[in-house]
C-alpha cells in the first residue's frame, strides 16, 4: 500500500512539473494555435489518402470511370500542393517556438544558477552543471515543444482511426485491439530498463566530463608531477566504463528492436493473410482491402506509438527532474525584503559575535567580534585553517553567518542589496583568475565602464604599469588561457589593479601578494594606504612581515579571536602573535634583530 502511495505521489509530482514547464508555451499561444492547425491538417490529409485510394480502385479503375479518376487525381494533387506550404509553416513555427522556449528556459535556469549560493555551485561537479545546461535542457524543451503537441493530438488520431477501422471491418479491428496489450507491455518492459541504463550512463558521462575538465585545467601540474601516463590510463579507464554502459544500452536496444520486428512481422503477416483471404473469397473489394490495410497499419502504428510516447516521455522525465532540482533549489543568501541603500558609504565594518561553518555542528568561526574603521589598515593573521579566508567570504556575503551579524556603516549586511554590498567590498585572493581575453577586458571585469586613464592609475597603484608597458599590445594584449603569458606575481598585480578599479570602500587582500618580493609588496601597500580615496585595507597573510605596518593586527586561531593590537604591542605581550612571529623568523633562518620586532629604542 505504501509503495502504491509513493508511486502515485511520484506520478503526481511529475505531472505537476510537466504542467510547470508547459507554461513556458503561454507567451506563444498564437504560434501554438497555428502549429496545431498545421498538425490537424497533416493528420486529416493522412487519414483521407487511404479512402481516396479505395475510391480510385473500386469505382474509377474497376468501374472504368475516367471522370471520377481525373477528379480523384486532381483532389490528390491539390491536397499535396496545399500540404507543402502547410508543412513549411509548421516547421518554421515549430523552430521559432522551440528557439524562444529554449532561450527563455536557458535564461531562467542560468540566472537562477548564478543566484544560488556558492555552496550549491560547489556541491556539484562542473560536468554536472554543464550537462544540465546542455542535454538536459534540450530534452525538456523537446518534451514541451514536440512531445506535448503529439500527446494532445494522439487521442484524436487514435479515435478517428479506430472508428474508421471498426466501420470498415469490426472483427479484424477487434482482433488487433485484443493483442494491443502485448504491444504495450513489450514497450513498457524495455522502457523501464532503458530508463535505468540511461540514468547510469548520464551520471557516468558527467563524471568523466568533469574529471576531463579538471585534468585539462591542471595540465601544468599533471606534467610537474609526472602524471601524464597515469592520467592517460585513468581517462582510458573512464572510456572503457562508458563503453561498457553503452554496450549494455545497445544490447538492450537490439533486443527491443528485434523482438519488436518479430512481433510486427507476426501482426503484419496475419493481417495481410486475412485480408487476402477475404478478397479471394469475394467478401472484400480490392480497393477496400487497400484502404483497410493502410488504416490498420496506421492503427497498429498508433498503438505502438503509445509505448513509444510512454518511453520518450519516461526518458525525458529524467532530464525534467534534474532541471527542476536546480530551479527549485533555494538560495541561502537572499536579497532583503526592504533593502537599504547607502548614500555616502564610509567603509566601517564590524563583526558581532559571528559564528559560521560549512558543515552543520562544525563551526569554522566561533563567536568572533572584530571592528574595521574607515581608512584603517588592519591585518588578520593566524595559522592555516584558522578561518581568515572564511571571514572574507562572510564580508562578501557569499555566505551568511549562523549566529551574530556583520555591520557595514552600522547596518546589517543582510539589509543591503547583495550587488551593492559586493561593490563596496573588493576581494583579491592568492590565486587570481584571468579571463581568456585581453588585459583591457580583464581589468574591466570589475568595472565595465572603466576608462583607460582609470586603468592606468589602478595599474600604477598595483605596481603593474612597468611590465604592462612592455607587453606587445599593451592593454590590448591577449592573456591566453588562465593568463599563462604572465608570471604569478604579475597576475596578482593585475588582480589588485582590477579590484582598485571598483573603487571599493573596503579592500581585502588575502595572500594577494604572496608571489611578490618584499620590496614590491611594501610599495603596493604604501600606494594603497596613501591613496586619496581612503578605503579600509584588510591584509590577510601568513607572511608576518606584510602586517608590520598595519595600524591594527587581529590574531585568529581555531576560529576564535585570540588577541589584537599593533605589531609592537603584540610582540611586547609575548603572546600567540609573538610566538608565530618568532617561529616564522626561525623557519626563514633569520635572527630577531634582522626585523624590527619592537619600535626603535624599546628592548
Secondary structure, DSSP 8 states (H G I E B T S, - for coil): -HHHHHHHHHHHHHHHHHHHHHGGGGGGHHHHHHHHHHHHHHHHHHHHHHHHHHHIIIIIITTT-HHHHHHHHHHHHHHHHHHHHHHHHHHHHHHHHHHHHHHHHHHHHHHHHHHS-HHHHHHS-HHHHHHIIIIIHHHHHHIIIIIHHHHHHHHHHHHHHHHHHHHHHHHHHHHHHHTHHHHHHHHHHHHHHHHHHHHHHHHHHHHHHHHHHHHHHTHHHHHHTT-HHHHHHHHHHHHHHHHHHHHHHHHHHHHHHHHHHHHHHHHHHHHHHHHHHHHHTTSS-HHHHHHHHHHHHHHHHHHHHHHHHHHHHHHHHHHHHHHHHHHH---SS---TT-B--SS----EEEEEEEE-SBTTB-SEEEEEEEE-TT-EEEEE-STTSSHHHHHHHHTTSS--SEEEEEETTEEGGGB-HHHHHHHEEEE-SS----SSBHHHHHTTT-TT--HHHHHHHHHHTT-HHHHHTSTTGGG-B--GGGTTS-HHHHHHHHHHHHHHT--SEEEEESTTTTS-HHHHHHHHHHHHT-TT--EEEEE-S-GGGGTT-SEEEEEETTEEEEEE-HHHHHHHTSHHHHHHHHHHHHTT--GGGS-SS-TT--
